[in-house]
Amino acid sequence: MEKFDIRLIPEFDGSPTGPSVVEWLEKAERVCRLCKIKDPAMVIPLRLTKGAYAVYQQLGEDPTMEQITQALYGAFGTDPFVAWRQFSERRLGPGETVDVYMADLKKLATPFGGASDRILACAFLSGLPDEASRLLRASSRLTEIGLEELLARARNILKDGRELVSAAVDILNSPTKGLRCYTCGGPNHFSRDCKSGTRRTPNYGARQVIWCHQCNKPGHITRNCPGNGQGEDAAALAPSPTRH
């Protein structure tokens, strides 16, 4: 064991006014890893006091780190049912960043065995302000993006914890500036997520007519729109059918 200042690990007595057992153990084990302590079970008990040390004494001689952890969780950890209720009721607080909010969700999930990324994402979205949650759900599928990307998108539309940035407000208040479904023409969702069952159909004549969703003219697709400075003005070569 290399020499290190044991005071780097704060004392833990299990009192309600101190740090949670989950937070304390995480910090204690991190200090041990940083200081290259091969057996944290020999060091961590030295920082237990009062009730926490009494719990440790009940384990007998030379308990493993897993035994110490389980004993402390059992004595001072949040009841799994209480933890689940706290997890499911957690909401983004005033002035709180989305990063702190997500980190707390992960911590609350620890007593009941943790939560998958998909459950964390659902809980995260349900705890955001309604407008922000609606915008994020409309712009992405939870099965297709990770937590880091979800956090990044939430940062982009929220400031000061709960206030939507002006661009996000514009999208919500003016659907023509936001997302638009190419299937039903409705705002704030992609065609792949459309549930309307209604599909806009082109006028089939001598040949199928394609439409640009940027300039709303026939004969080319959006990426070749003359307004992008790309492609040629195919609209001039296209027939002028009546659009359905």
N, C-alpha and C positions, 0 to 999 in steps of 0.2 A: 504494500500500500504506500503510495506516495504521500509526502507530507502536504497537508492543506489546512486552511483555517476552517475549523468545524462550524464557526459562527456564520459561514456562508449559508448554512441550512438554518432557517429560523426555528425556534422552539414551537412545539405543537402540544396543546393541552386538551384539545377537543371541545373547548368552550364555544358556545354559539356566537360569541362576539369576535372570534378569531377567524382565520381563513378556513374555507371548507377543506375537508380531508382530501378531496380530489385535487384541489389546487395545491395544497401543501405537498402531497406525495409527488405530484408532477414536478414541482420545483426541486424537491429534495433529490429525486432520481436524476434530474438533469444536472444538478451540481455534481453528483457522484460520477456521471458519465464524463463531464468536462474535466474533472480532476482524476479521471482514470481509476476510480475505485472499483476493484474487481468484484467485491461482494458488498453491495449496499446494505444488506441485512446486518452487517457488523457495525455500521456507522449510524444509520437512521435511528435506531432505538436510543442513541445517546442524546437525541434532540427531542425525545418524548418526555412530557412532564405530566404531573397530576393524573387525571383520569385516563389520559392516553397511555401513560406508562403503566398504569394498573392493568389496562387491557393487555398490553404487551407481556406483562409478567405471567398472565394466565396461559401463555403459549408453551411454557416449559423451556428447556434449554435449546439454544441454537435453532430457532425457527427459521424457515426459509423466507425470502422476500415475499413470495406469493402468500404465505401464511400470515405474515405481518400485514400485508395489504388487505387481505380478506377480513382479518380481524378488525382493522381500523375502519374499513368500509362498513362492516356490520354494526359497529358500535356508534360511529359518528356520521356515516353517510346518510343521504336522504333516502327515505323509503321509496322503493321503485314506483309505487302507485302515485305517491306525492310528486315524485320527479316527473312522471309522465304528465300529470295534470299541469305542472309548472311549464313543462316543455310545450304542451299543446295550447296553453293560454298565453305564451310569451308573445309580446308585440314590440315593434320598434318604438323606442321611447323618444320623447322630444329632445332634440339636440344630439341624439345618439347616432353614431355612424353605422352603416350597414355591416362593416367589418366586425365591430364590437358585438352587434346583434347576432351575427352568424356564429361568432366564437362562443357566445353564451348559450346558444342553442346546442352546440356540440357538447358543452360542459354539462348542461342539464340532461342530455341523453345518456351520459356515462352511467348513472346508477341503475338504469334499466337495461343495460347491455349495449348502449350505443344505437345509432340510427344510420341507415344507409344514406347515400348521397341523395337518392330520390326522395326519401322521407324528409331529409333536411331541407331540400329545395321546396317541397310542398309547404312545410312549416314556415320557412322563410317568406315565401310569397304570401301566405295567409296572414302574416303579421305585419305586412307593409300597408301603408295607406291605400285605400281602395283604388284610386286613380293609378298609382304606381304599379300595384299588383296587376291591374287589368292591362296596362300597357306592356308589361313584361310577359304576361301570359300570351298576349296577342302576337308578340314578336318572336316567340321561340317555343320549342317543344322541350319539356324537361328531359325527355329520353335522349335528346340530341346534343345537349350542352352540359358541361361540368359545372361544379360549384364556383370555380374561379371565374368562368365566363359570366355566370349569373350575377356574381358579385360585381364584376366590372360593368355590366349593363345597368345594375341598380345604382352604382356610383354615378353613372352618366346622366341618369334622369332625376336623381335626388340630390339636394344640397341641404346642409344644416339638419340632417336627420330626416325630416319629414316633408320639406318643401320641394315641390317639383321645379325643375329648371324650366326656363321660358320655352325652350324648344319642345320639351315634353308637353307643356300646356298647350302649345300650338297644335301638336299632333292630336291631342285629345279633343280640343275644341273645334278643330277644322279637319274633318276626315279626309278631305281632298289632299291635305299635305302629309297625311300619314300613310299607313299601310293600306293597300287595297287588294282585294281578292280578285284574281283573274277568272275565277269560276262564276261567282254570283255578282261581282262588282261591288260588294259591300266593303266597308272600311275595317281596319284594325285586325285583320287576320289574313293568313296566306291561303292560297288555293288548296294546298294539301290538308289544311285544317277545316276546310269549309264543310258545314253540316246542312246547308240549305237544300241540297239535292237539285238546285236550279242551275242550269248551265247555259251560258250565252253561246249561241251557235252562229257561225258565219253563214252568209248566203252562198249556197253551193250552185254555181252555174257551170260555165265552161271550165273553170278551175277554182280551186279553193282560194279564198281571199284571206290574207293575214292582216292583222291590225297592230299598230304601234300603240303601246299604252303610255307613251310619253307625249306624243303630239296628237294622238287620237286620229291618225290618218291611216289609210290602208296601204298595203304594198310592201311593208318592211316591218321588222321587229325592232324592239326598243334599242338593242345594242347597236343596230345599224342606222339609227335615226339620224337624219341630217342635222338635227339640233345638237347632237353629240359631237359633230365634226367628223363623223365616220360614215362610211358607205356612200352610196349615191342616192339621189332623190328618186327612190323607186316608186314613191307615191304618184309621181307623174306618169309612170308607165302602167299603173294599175287601173283596172276598171273602177267604176264608181257605183258599187252596189248599194242597196239600202241595207243598213246594218241592223241586225236584230238585237 
